[in-house]
Amino acid sequence: MAVELTDANFEELAMQSDKPVMIDFWAEWCGPCRMVAPIVEEMSGEYQDRAIIGKVNVDENPGISMKFGIRNIPTIVFIKNGELVDKSVGAVPKLVLTEKMDNLL
């Protein structure tokens, strides 16, 4: 299951991770976010020991959303060694996300 990231635990779980991190920025009311959610959950199982797969509810965690300049959702960001290294905006196929993640491993 994807890790629920919040303003409180984000720094520790995402920015200080020694593994690559993929974060799905989403909201309850967002239709395309619901299309991406099952893909994110699948990937959390597939990359369980090799990466952190997390989700940020933009309505509940505005601090993280502002930090990354999230203006559209779903937006999926990729972090390695505490640095933003890639980003995907909108509902995209799983292959796009797995390719980006595989490039970080």
C-alpha positions in Angstrom: 0.0 0.0 0.0 1.2 3.5 -0.8 2.6 5.5 2.1 0.3 8.4 3.1 2.6 11.4 3.2 1.7 14.5 5.2 3.2 17.9 6.0 4.3 16.3 9.3 6.1 13.2 8.0 7.2 14.3 4.5 10.7 15.4 5.3 11.6 12.2 7.1 9.9 9.7 4.8 10.5 11.3 1.4 13.3 13.8 1.5 15.6 11.8 3.7 15.0 8.4 2.1 17.9 6.5 0.8 15.6 4.9 -1.8 14.0 6.6 -4.8 10.6 8.1 -4.0 7.5 8.5 -6.2 4.8 10.7 -4.9 1.2 11.0 -6.3 -0.3 14.4 -5.5 -4.1 13.9 -5.6 -7.5 15.0 -4.2 -10.8 13.2 -3.4 -12.7 15.3 -6.0 -10.3 14.7 -8.9 -11.6 12.2 -11.5 -8.2 11.7 -13.2 -6.6 11.1 -9.8 -9.0 8.1 -9.3 -7.8 6.7 -12.6 -4.2 6.9 -11.5 -4.8 5.6 -7.9 -4.9 1.9 -8.8 -1.6 2.2 -10.8 0.1 3.9 -7.8 -1.2 1.1 -5.5 0.1 -1.6 -7.9 3.5 0.0 -8.1 3.7 0.3 -4.3 3.6 -3.5 -4.2 5.9 -4.0 -7.1 8.6 -1.7 -5.8 8.0 -2.5 -2.1 11.6 -3.1 -1.1 13.3 -0.9 -3.7 11.5 2.4 -3.5 9.0 4.5 -1.5 5.7 5.0 -3.3 3.6 7.7 -1.5 0.5 9.8 -1.9 -0.1 13.4 -0.8 -3.7 14.7 -0.5 -3.3 18.3 -1.7 -6.3 19.5 0.2 -5.0 18.2 3.5 -1.3 19.0 3.0 -0.9 22.4 1.3 2.7 22.8 2.5 4.1 20.0 0.4 2.0 21.0 -2.6 3.3 24.6 -2.4 6.9 23.4 -1.9 6.7 21.5 -5.3 4.5 24.1 -7.0 1.7 21.7 -7.7 -0.9 23.4 -9.8 -2.6 20.5 -11.6 -3.5 17.1 -10.3 -2.7 14.3 -10.6 1.0 15.3 -10.5 3.5 12.6 -9.8 7.0 13.6 -8.8 10.1 11.5 -8.5 12.7 12.3 -5.8 16.2 10.8 -5.5 18.7 11.8 -2.7 16.3 14.6 -1.6 16.2 16.2 -5.0 13.3 16.4 -7.5 14.5 14.6 -10.6 11.4 14.0 -12.7 7.7 14.8 -12.9 4.6 13.7 -14.7 1.4 15.8 -14.9 -2.0 14.3 -15.6 -3.3 10.8 -15.9 -0.6 8.7 -17.6 -0.3 5.0 -18.4 1.5 2.8 -15.9 4.4 2.2 -18.4 5.3 5.9 -18.3 5.6 5.8 -14.5 7.5 2.4 -14.3 10.0 3.7 -16.9 10.7 6.8 -14.8 11.0 4.8 -11.6 13.2 2.1 -13.2 15.6 4.9 -14.4 16.1 5.9 -10.7 16.9 2.4 -9.5 
